[in-house]
Amino acid sequence: MKKIVFIIFLLLFCSASVQAEENDTQKLLRDSVSVMEEIMSSPDQEIPSDLISQARAILIFPTLVKAGFMLGGRYGEGVASLRSKKTGKFGPPTFLVQSGLSFGFQAGAEAVDLILLVMTERGLEGLLEDKFTLGADVAVSVGPVGRHAEAAADVMMQGEVYSYSRSKGAFAGVSFKGTVITTDEEVNKTYYGQPLKSKDILLQGRVKKIPQSGKRFIKGLNMLAPAKIKKK
């Protein structure tokens, strides 16, 4: 009898743990769309539509946490989605983890919302790796902002990855260069029900069934970052 009670308790515990992780994943997807929506609707601070419409892929890290004094660290969970060459639509998300250390003068702590626009083939190749470092494997530049940056967007299209961040605290002297981004294969497996790497999801189309929260994420992203229609 005790064994049966223990087994039932164990099953309930495992079920609750999985459910909690699924809820966290759903919140991450929801927060990612919210961050995009808020930044795109900020007066004179939004990402230029011409630039985002040509992005090959988008990475979103809502609430990236930074802290430190002289030696700093950062950590955050995020998602990435790839735009289809055929349809111009974004597809199912892969889940990512961002971490890194930085040296030099810095003080304080903050939470930062971070968006990365992948613009080039080389930048895309870096994204499809299981692990890559900003500023080393992939070049990253601060992106232009506001309506007046539309004209300059075409000139600045030489960058591999453009970063957009929104601070929620006070922190000085931290760069995103040196940040390591890794595929969160454990979350991918839990979410899709099978072990998947970023390239399996983004490039090889191995996701056959997308959960409802993923479909809402894709819909929101496509509304906020539609592909640029080329004039004939």
Secondary structure, DSSP 8 states (H G I E B T S, - for coil): -HHHHHHHHHHHHHHHHHHHHHHHHHHHHHHHHHHHHHHHTSTTTS--HHHHTT-SEEEEEEEEEEEEEEEEEEEEEEEEEEB-TTT--B---EEEEEEEEEEEEEEEEEEEEEEEEE-SHHHHHHHTSSEEEBTTTB-EEE---SGGGHHHHTTTTT-SEEEEEEESSEEES--STT-EEEE-HHHHHHHHSS---HHHHHTS-------HHHHHHHHHHHHHS-------
